Amino acid sequence: LTFRKGPWEGKIGYYHICSHIGDEYLATHQGATRTNYVRDAIVLGLALRPHPDLRIYGEAGYAVWTDGGAEPWEFQFGAEYSPAEPSGILGAPFLAVNGHLREEIDFSGCFTAQAGLQWRGDTGNLLRLGAHYFNGLSEQYQFLDTFEDQIGVGLWYDY
């Protein structure tokens, strides 16, 4: 559930994650062990838009059920710049950064950044083309203590 009043936004939600290595991976990687990572969590978030194009946010999640090395607390925070008005044919720049800290890895975690061009239509639909960078401990929870560095190109469509 989400809400917005003036420059303030909020959310309350629930999610379930269950992550484990598939049978095919175990058959081809003899040293691999299966972990049944499970999180059933409640999330509370708050965001502020000091300007229509800028959003700053934070959220806390608490897992009411865990297994396989998962622990209850997690935190996310970040900021994004995304022009709210229609952009026209030339597009407009966008930039987003996010941090994600998790208790099961001693509140270490990961950093994600995305930047590129966006095209926003009159109805609010959004097409983005840009670069994606990830640095930190894996969000493929089967490998939760594995460090990863990722860089890529993405095409995203929000409707």
C-alpha positions in Angstrom: 0.0 0.0 0.0 1.3 3.4 -0.9 0.1 7.0 -0.2 1.2 10.5 -1.1 0.3 13.8 0.5 2.0 16.9 -0.9 5.8 16.2 -1.0 5.5 13.2 1.3 5.1 9.5 0.2 4.8 6.4 2.3 4.4 2.7 1.9 3.7 -0.4 4.0 4.1 -3.8 2.5 4.8 -7.4 2.9 7.1 -9.6 0.8 8.3 -13.2 0.7 11.6 -14.3 -0.7 12.7 -18.0 -1.0 16.0 -18.6 -2.7 17.9 -21.8 -3.2 20.2 -23.5 -5.8 18.4 -25.5 -8.4 19.0 -29.2 -8.9 20.9 -28.7 -12.1 23.4 -26.4 -10.4 24.0 -28.9 -7.6 24.5 -31.7 -10.1 27.2 -29.8 -12.0 28.9 -28.2 -9.0 29.8 -30.9 -6.6 31.1 -28.7 -3.8 27.9 -26.6 -3.7 25.5 -26.8 -0.8 21.8 -26.0 -0.8 20.6 -23.2 1.5 16.9 -22.6 1.9 17.1 -18.8 2.3 13.6 -17.5 3.4 12.4 -14.0 4.4 8.8 -13.1 5.1 9.0 -9.4 5.9 7.0 -6.3 6.6 8.4 -3.1 5.1 7.7 0.5 6.1 9.0 3.3 3.8 9.0 7.1 3.7 10.0 9.4 0.9 10.2 13.2 0.4 10.0 15.1 -2.9 11.6 18.5 -2.1 11.2 19.2 -5.8 8.9 17.4 -8.3 12.0 15.9 -10.1 13.9 14.8 -7.0 12.9 12.0 -4.6 14.8 11.0 -1.4 13.7 7.8 0.4 14.4 5.3 3.1 12.8 2.1 4.3 13.1 -0.5 7.0 12.1 -4.1 6.7 11.6 -6.6 9.5 11.2 -10.3 8.7 8.6 -12.1 10.8 9.9 -15.5 9.6 13.4 -16.4 8.5 15.4 -19.5 7.6 18.6 -20.4 5.8 20.8 -17.6 7.2 18.4 -14.8 6.8 18.1 -12.4 9.7 15.2 -10.0 10.5 16.4 -6.4 9.8 17.2 -4.7 6.5 17.4 -1.1 5.4 17.3 0.7 2.0 17.8 4.3 1.2 18.6 6.4 -1.8 17.8 9.3 -4.1 16.6 9.7 -7.6 16.4 12.5 -10.1 13.8 12.0 -12.8 12.0 14.9 -14.5 8.3 14.7 -13.9 7.1 16.6 -17.0 6.8 15.1 -20.5 10.3 15.1 -22.1 9.7 15.4 -25.8 11.7 13.6 -28.5 15.2 14.5 -27.1 14.5 13.0 -23.7 15.8 14.1 -20.3 18.6 12.8 -18.0 17.8 10.5 -15.0 20.0 9.4 -12.1 19.3 7.0 -9.2 21.4 5.7 -6.3 20.4 3.0 -3.8 22.0 1.4 -0.7 20.7 -1.8 0.8 22.0 -3.0 4.2 21.1 -6.5 5.6 21.5 -7.9 9.1 22.6 -11.3 8.0 25.8 -9.8 6.5 26.5 -7.6 9.5 24.7 -4.6 7.9 27.0 -4.6 5.0 25.2 -4.8 1.7 25.3 -3.2 -1.7 25.3 0.0 -3.7 23.4 0.4 -7.0 23.5 3.4 -9.4 21.6 3.9 -12.7 22.0 6.9 -15.1 20.9 7.6 -18.6 18.1 9.2 -20.7 14.4 9.0 -20.2 11.3 9.8 -22.3 8.2 10.6 -20.4 4.9 10.8 -22.2 1.8 13.0 -21.5 0.2 10.1 -19.6 3.2 9.5 -17.3 4.5 6.4 -19.1 8.2 6.3 -18.9 10.9 4.7 -21.2 14.5 4.8 -19.9 17.8 3.8 -21.5 20.9 3.8 -19.4 23.7 2.2 -17.5 23.4 0.1 -14.4 26.2 -0.4 -11.8 26.1 -2.7 -8.8 28.8 -3.2 -6.1 28.5 -5.3 -3.0 27.3 -8.6 -1.6 25.0 -10.6 -3.8 21.3 -10.1 -3.9 21.0 -13.6 -5.2 20.4 -14.7 -1.6 21.7 -18.3 -2.1 25.1 -16.6 -2.5 24.5 -13.9 0.2 28.2 -13.6 1.3 29.6 -13.5 -2.3 31.0 -10.1 -3.4 29.9 -9.0 -6.9 30.7 -6.1 -9.2 28.3 -5.6 -12.1 28.0 -3.2 -14.9 25.4 -3.2 -17.7 23.1 -1.4 -20.0 19.3 -1.5 -19.5 16.1 -0.5 -21.2 13.2 0.0 -18.7 9.5 0.8 -19.4 7.2 2.0 -16.6 3.5 2.3 -17.3 
